[in-house]
Amino acid sequence: MRRRARLALLLALMAGSATAATPYAWRLPQGFPEPAVPVGNPMSAVKVALGEKLFADPRLSVTGEYSCRSCHAPQLAFTDGRARSLGATGAVLALNAPTLLNAAYSPSLGWNDDGVTTLEQQMRGPLFNQHPPELGLAGREAAVEQSLAGDAGLAREFAAAFPGDSPAVTMDNVIRAIAAYERTLFAGGSAFDRYVFGGDQAALDAQQKRGMELFFSQRGGCVACHGGINFAGPWVDAAQPQARGIFADTGTGESVRVPTLRNLASTAPYMHDGRFASLDAVFDQYERLAADPAADPRLRRAPLTTVERASLAAFLQSLNDPR
């Protein structure tokens, strides 16, 4: 029996080595560039599959009842629908859970820390934050590693995903696997994408096209902050791995990262603390700031007309991926 177990482990390691040497086959939406990947965490199919399992694993919480999916549910565009999220212990967190879709293109990943530039760095926040706790694993790393390593099937997947690592089941590898999975979460099937990247001229109606023109014009001014393929500022690629996200004070008294505008239909409530339940409320806020001489200069402009506002709202709806 021991010889069989050793042989099975050897075969898993050999399979992992072969898989790690095979370039990862990205399934990118049309027009989307290949995301930047940290040198220390190369992509592989087995690692992504492991990360998807761990993303939904409640053993990665102090209560054994919470997981990454608790705050980032696929059916809600990887958000939780709350104004502010709840941690594993029931504590109310200070921030709204942002979508993870297209997070691979975000040059910064924290709401208020532009030093968080990779998904691997970001993952440490929810795992180990203590005031208040999110998943609450600070000081429990060894116990979690032991629990995961005791799952024979999962241990084989770790060995295949991280060939050469001994032990393979570590918190660092948990983080690497989840980050690899999150790097594959794309939303690029919106009407806007079909229009711009697919050449489907009928994908946007006349009102949406007027809204798009306004969005990208100096008159609308939206693109000053919401640029790039993710409508959240510049995106990271191989040519600019040290890019930083765009931060702004949108009248809340805090400078926070500019979020993506994709999938707004599924990601309410809005802003970093979820203070606005609707897109109309967000528009109202920006109209107030447009006339405020103390506001961020990027937000100041002449008020939008009723027709312009409706056109802009229609264009933003074209950024929703129905899938």
DADA-V544409 format. One record per pair of residues at least 6 apart in sequence whose C-alpha atoms are under 6 Angstrom apart, sorted by sequence separation. I is the first residue (numbers start at 1). J is the second residue. If there is no record, write none. Layout:
I_J ; I_J
This chain:
58_64 ; 72_78 ; 73_79 ; 86_92 ; 108_114 ; 110_116 ; 116_122 ; 149_155 ; 194_200 ; 195_201 ; 214_220 ; 226_232 ; 227_233 ; 228_234 ; 249_255 ; 270_276 ; 289_295 ; 58_65 ; 72_79 ; 73_80 ; 86_93 ; 109_116 ; 215_222 ; 216_223 ; 226_233 ; 248_255 ; 269_276 ; 58_66 ; 71_79 ; 72_80 ; 85_93 ; 108_116 ; 109_117 ; 126_134 ; 127_135 ; 128_136 ; 195_203 ; 225_233 ; 247_255 ; 248_256 ; 269_277 ; 58_67 ; 71_80 ; 84_93 ; 108_117 ; 126_135 ; 128_137 ; 159_168 ; 247_256 ; 290_299 ; 57_67 ; 107_117 ; 127_137 ; 128_138 ; 158_168 ; 247_257 ; 290_300 ; 56_67 ; 84_95 ; 85_96 ; 246_257 ; 247_258 ; 290_301 ; 84_96 ; 191_203 ; 246_258 ; 55_68 ; 56_69 ; 83_96 ; 233_246 ; 79_97 ; 24_43 ; 79_98 ; 24_44 ; 79_99 ; 149_169 ; 78_99 ; 66_88 ; 78_100 ; 20_44 ; 145_170 ; 232_258 ; 232_259 ; 232_260 ; 231_260 ; 230_260 ; 231_261 ; 88_134 ; 87_134 ; 88_135 ; 263_319 ; 262_319 ; 263_320 ; 262_320 ; 120_179 ; 119_179 ; 35_104 ; 61_135 ; 62_136 ; 61_136 ; 62_137 ; 104_183 ; 102_185 ; 101_185 ; 102_186 ; 101_186 ; 101_187 ; 211_311 ; 211_312 ; 208_311 ; 212_315 ; 207_311 ; 211_315 ; 208_314 ; 208_315 ; 47_161 ; 46_161 ; 51_177 ; 192_318 ; 51_178 ; 191_318 ; 192_319 ; 107_235 ; 52_181 ; 106_235 ; 107_236 ; 190_319 ; 47_177 ; 51_181 ; 105_235 ; 190_320 ; 105_236 ; 190_321 ; 48_180 ; 189_321 ; 48_181 ; 107_243 ; 108_244 ; 107_244 ; 108_245 ; 107_245 ; 16_160 ; 112_256 ; 16_161 ; 111_256 ; 13_159 ; 17_163 ; 111_257 ; 13_160 ; 16_163 ; 12_160 ; 13_163 ; 29_188 ; 31_197 ; 96_272 ; 95_272 ; 96_273 ; 95_273 ; 96_274 ; 83_269 ; 77_266 ; 84_273 ; 76_266 ; 83_274 ; 36_237 ; 35_237 ; 36_238
